[in-house]
Each structure stands twice: as C-alpha cells, then as structure tokens.
Amino acid sequence: MAEDAIKLRGWFLENAGLEAQSLPIIVRALWMMDSERWEAYQEEHTPNTLEEGVEFLLSYLEATIKGTAAQVNENADSTLLPGKCDWKLSY
C-alpha cells in the first residue's frame, strides 16, 4: 500500500494547480485501496477549504507511506454529514 501511496502522491504533486480536479480522483483511489482505513482517517479530520483538503490528503498519504495511517475504529460512524467538503462525496 505504501508503494501505491507514493505513486499517488507523485501524481498529485505533478498536477499542482489542478487540485480541484485531482482531489476527487485521489480520494476515490484511496477509498478503493482501503475504504475502512480511509473512512476512519476521514472521521478524525474535517477540512473546510480546498487548501485544507490538500493538506489532509497529503498528510494521509504521508501517514500511509510511513505506515502510521489511522487504524480502523470498528465503532466509527462512517456516515457523511451535511456541511462536509463536497470532494469527500466523490468516493
């Protein structure tokens, strides 16, 4: 999974300036790679702007690369709440 995260991070950084278009693609890929881990990590963070979303995404990728991404919390409610960033709905 770390190898995939490295590739995704590289692709995302190569597309600087296209964050609004790239973010939903990366989110979908991360969700497909490990939906439980992605949703658990997402529950701990609530970015409100595109810039915060980019920081959130890059921190998740770094944590995945380092093997420190959030562990799955089986009791976590993964329901998407109104008011969260639209890009979260992309997966």
C-alpha positions, 0 to 999 in steps of 0.5 A, a space after each residue: 500500500 505504501 508503494 501505491 501511496 507514493 505513486 499517488 502522491 507523485 501524481 498529485 504533486 505533478 498536477 499542482 494547480 489542478 487540485 480541484 480536479 485531482 482531489 476527487 480522483 485521489 480520494 476515490 483511489 484511496 477509498 478503493 485501496 482501503 475504504 475502512 482505513 480511509 473512512 476512519 482517517 476521514 472521521 478524525 479530520 474535517 477540512 473546510 477549504 480546498 487548501 485544507 483538503 490538500 493538506 489532509 490528503 497529503 498528510 494521509 498519504 504521508 501517514 500511509 507511506 510511513 505506515 502510521 495511517 489511522 487504524 480502523 475504529 470498528 465503532 466509527 460512524 462512517 456516515 457523511 454529514 451535511 456541511 462536509 467538503 463536497 470532494 469527500 462525496 466523490 468516493 
